[in-house]
Amino acid sequence: MIHKTSGLLLLPLTLIFLDFILISSLAKPTPITSLSVLTYGAKPDGSKDSTKAFLAAWQVACASPNPTTIIVPKGRFLVGNLVFQGTKCTNAPISFRIAGSIIAPEDYKIIASSLQWIMFDGVTNVSIYGGVLDAQGSSLWKCKNSGGKKCPTGAKTLLFTDSNNIRINGLTSINSQKFHIVIDQSNNVKINGVKVSADGNSPNTDGIHIGNSHSVNITNSRIGTGDDCISIGPGSTYVSIQGIQCGPGHGISIGSLGRSEDEQGVENVIVSNVDFMSTDNGVRIKTWGKDSKSFVRNIVFQHIKMKMVKNPIIINQHYCLDKPCPKKESGVEISNVRYEDIQGTSKTEVAVMLDCSKEKPCTDIVMRNVNLVLQMVNGSAQASCNNANGLANDVVVPFTPCLKRDMLLI
């Protein structure tokens, strides 16, 4: 009797299971809508203004309850200032698939007045794949480099602000007027396989700048500019930078920090597997010589190669661009910074400079397996050290006198 009862119970369970499989097999995936900017009047000839067409495509994608792909086909698309607002969007994923180039007007004044060329404001689940952004900023560089007093500040090429879940993959940015890619007040950002290029003498053309943002990952990218390859500004946390080729440029910088007293700090940053080629700096932390409540902590620089770098490792807590400088000690607290497996050549005699604040000395600085040699034959690199405390193992060249030797650092 027990076996018969079990069989009777199994029959309806089997039918329910079969119904579940049938219903699952009939379920349809969420449709993806594709929109071409050509449909909205964009012209790939590089001469007709396609700004309105791009914005029209965005409005349709923004209102869609389904994932939408905006297609930018091959060709050159001239656009002025673009602002993609996300506050009224459904937050369904929107992807830009760019096969061609998006170019700014030759007259730099047209986009420079707004401080950003292409801006995404308050968006969620936006991705950009491929394509070239050409801001045509060389004429503005010439204006600035010639000492022109009427030169505008310039526009950032691509800005994401107050945004979440952003993906940038395979994008190329060239000839930016100012910063190329800016991540501001945003969370969960992944940037992979980008190429950034501007002349080595192009002023303030940082490759990627991060500010007031959380959980930003930058991987497998090649950056050469006239300023920092990557800069990390106040309020940035959990930043991962891996697989970067940097040069020309000013290296990878945390800061500057402490320009204003109440600035937020930077923490939990890892910079790994980076090649620096002929840059002004390698890995740098820079803070203003002013009163500050800011901080830099929990930082790791590891698996890094330097080739002909002027300042491979540098902490500068007396950074100043003002005239005259305030000549104060920095109030920014720097602690728990690790330098591990850093190898290569220095273009200057001082390969390691730890110039920390007298008011708040750097603490818990750790160096392990660092080997930096002077590029010139018959010369040895040196280390300069002020107000810094920490540990170093026996495989640290040049010898850094303010760090205690610790044989347990292996």
C-alpha positions, 0 to 999 in steps of 0.5 A: 500500500505504501508503494501505491500511495507514493505512485499516486503522489508522484503523478501530479508532481510530475505533471506540475514539473512538466507544466513548468518546463513548458511554460519556461520554454514559451517565455520570450526574452526581453526584446532589444530595440535598435535605433540608428541615428541616421533615422533621426537625420544624422549625416555621416559626412562630417559637415552637417550638424547631427546634434539634434539627431543624436538627442532625438535617438536618446529621447526614444531610448530613454522612454523605452521600457526595453533595452535599447541600442543606439547605432552610430554607423561608419562615417564622421558625425559632427556634433556640438554639445550633447547632454544626455539627461537620465532623470526621466528615463525608465532605466532600461539598459541603453547601449551606444554601438559606435562604428564611426567617429563623432567629431567636434566643430573645428572652432574650439569656442563652440564647445569650450564655453560649456566645459564639457562636450558630451555629458551623461547626467543622472543615467543608469545602465548605460554602455558605450562600445567602440568608436572614436571621439575626436574633440579637435582640441589642437587649436586650443592647445596652441592658444594656451601654449602661446600664452593667450589670455583669452583662451577658454578653459576648454571642454571635457570630452566625455563626462558621466556625472551622478550616474550608476552602472556604466560601461565603456569598452573599446572607445578611442578618445583623441585630441581632447580640449581638456580631460578626455574621460571624467567619472564624477559622483558615479558608482559601479563604473567599468572602463576597458580597452580604451585608447586615449591620445593627445600630444605630449604638450597638450595642457590639462588633457588628463586621460581619465579623471575620477572624482567623488566616485565609488567602485571604478575599474579601469583595465587594459587601456593605452593612454598618452596625453599631456597630463596625467594618464589617470588622476584620482580626485577627492572622494574616490573609493574602491578604485582598481587600475590594471593593465595600463600602458601610460606615456607620454604624460604625467603618470598616474596620480592620486590628487591633487588633494587638500586644496580646500580644507573640507575636501573628502579623502581617497582610499582603497585604491589598487594600481597594478600591472602598469607600464610607464614609458617616458612619463614625467612621473610614475606613481604619484600622490600630491597634496596641497601645502594647506590646512586640510581634513582630507586623507589618502589611505589603503593604497597599493602600487604593484607589478609596475615597470618604469622606462625612462621615467623622471620621477618613478615614485613620488609623494609630494605634499608641498604641491602648489600652483598658486602665486604666491604659494601659502607655504604651509604644511599639508594637513592631508594624512597619508597612511598605509601605502604599499609599493611592491614589485616596481622595476625599471629606469629613472631619468633623474637621479632621485628615483624615489621621493617621499616629501611628506608633511611635517604637520602630519608625516606619512605613516605605514609606508611599505616598500617590497621588491623595488629596483629602480636604476639610473638610466645613464651608465655609471650612475646610481639612483638615489632616494629622498625622504622627509617625514615618512615612516614605514618598512622596507625589505632588503630588495629595495633599490635605491635604499630609502633611509626613512624606512626601517629594514624588515626581513619579514617583508618577503 
